[in-house]
Amino acid sequence: MNVQKALILGGKSGLLGQALFHTMGADRWEIICPEKNEVDWFNPALTDEYIQDHKVKFIFNTMAYTQVDQAECDRKNAFKYNAALPSVLGRVCRLRNIYLIHYSTDFVFNGKKSTPYTTRDTPGSRSVYGQTKLEGEKALLAEPWEKLLIIRTAWLFGPFKTNFVDKIINLAKDKDNLNVVHDQVGSPTYTLDLASHSLRLVDKGTSGVFHLVNKGRASWCELASESIRCAGLSCRVTPVTSSEYPQKAPRPAYSVLDCSKFSMVTGSTPRSWIQALREYIYHYQESRN
Ligand SMILES: NC(=O)c1ccc[n+]([C@@H]2O[C@H](COP(=O)([O-])OP(=O)(O)OC[C@H]3O[C@@H](n4cnc5c(N)ncnc54)[C@H](OP(=O)(O)O)[C@@H]3O)[C@@H](O)[C@H]2O)c1
């Protein structure tokens, strides 16, 4: 079997990075997951030296400034991780003909549509997080090469790092009622599904921008209710509006992603988020109890 050497940025501690590590570890990959500060990734010469020394052929970049609200008053750092970092990686990967798989977000869209966003839709975000992620995409696409893959995903849940579903289940164990926002609708996505589907795109040698999420749509309120139901808990979920639950960063009211480009290229369709959620809760949450 042909072993391929990949670097996963964010693979040591990130929600998606660890899912990629788990999925790829069971396959034909030889993986390197450096500590967050092991290398100065913002320095092109040092990054280049590291990937040359380690004979890296693929880079999966999941490292990002993901604290959406905090980013509103920390644009400098959000820009650094979400835009400057991909720009450096792009330069080095283009020069060395390395396959770069970079993750982006549904939050690049303004949320004004009411049908799923395709890769042909024009992005435009009102939050610093969304804007800086979009700047990262643009930096990469300014000089695209045939081994650049940008995967926009959304609303991640999965093992290895606390996420929305875990938080809801933990709260529901102690409370009779939870108020959860119902006027934001998106595409809940299981990190392990995202990891294996990402590899399908890589196996096909795909380049360009793709949307990759589980099938279906949900509000945060629906995702919370379904999580509580799957976990066998009885906590009530009360729908509230975004204005009743103010957050620093504006979120898109609607950010469902259309994966038809992914399906056309790979011939496969991600399963529904409800099926994936059940698997996550039965396999991973049960083992924690
Ligand atoms: N999570 C979602 O719902 C979601 C939705 C759409 C798109 N995405 C995209 O998917 C990719 C992976 O997301 P994820 O949820 O797996 O990310 P994550 O778990 O929050 O973090 C990924 C990596 O980035 C580092 N990181 C996060 N915030 C940082 C900061 N302020 N300064 C420095 N390093 C920071 C993390 O280090 P630490 O673990 O030490 O913080 C980790 O190594 C990102 O590109 C994200 O934009 C995520």
The ligand as an ORCA input file, in Angstrom:
! r2SCAN-3c Opt
* xyz 0 1
  N     -16.507     24.127     14.965
  C     -17.407     24.459     14.046
  O     -18.620     24.375     14.297
  C     -16.990     24.911     12.673
  C     -17.979     25.296     11.766
  C     -17.600     25.710     10.487
  C     -16.270     25.726     10.119
  N     -15.325     25.355     11.015
  C     -13.928     25.427     10.579
  O     -13.355     24.143     10.714
  C     -11.986     24.254     11.100
  C     -11.748     23.448     12.367
  O     -12.602     23.926     13.396
  P     -12.571     23.292     14.855
  O     -13.901     23.514     15.470
  O     -11.992     21.923     14.801
  O     -11.561     24.283     15.558
  P     -11.004     24.303     17.068
  O     -11.225     23.001     17.706
  O     -11.550     25.491     17.783
  O      -9.467     24.666     16.847
  C      -8.672     24.199     15.840
  C      -7.238     24.550     16.156
  O      -7.027     25.962     16.145
  C      -6.510     26.369     17.414
  N      -7.144     27.621     17.844
  C      -8.442     27.872     18.059
  N      -8.628     29.130     18.474
  C      -7.394     29.694     18.516
  C      -6.890     30.979     18.872
  N      -7.698     31.958     19.286
  N      -5.577     31.198     18.797
  C      -4.765     30.219     18.422
  N      -5.148     28.990     18.062
  C      -6.447     28.728     18.108
  C      -6.916     25.244     18.373
  O      -6.023     25.207     19.473
  P      -6.642     24.980     20.942
  O      -7.343     23.657     20.905
  O      -5.457     25.028     21.805
  O      -7.593     26.121     21.125
  C      -6.785     24.041     17.498
  O      -5.450     23.638     17.380
  C     -11.715     25.748     11.257
  O     -11.150     26.230     10.063
  C     -13.088     26.362     11.445
  O     -13.120     27.696     10.971
  C     -15.651     24.949     12.291
*
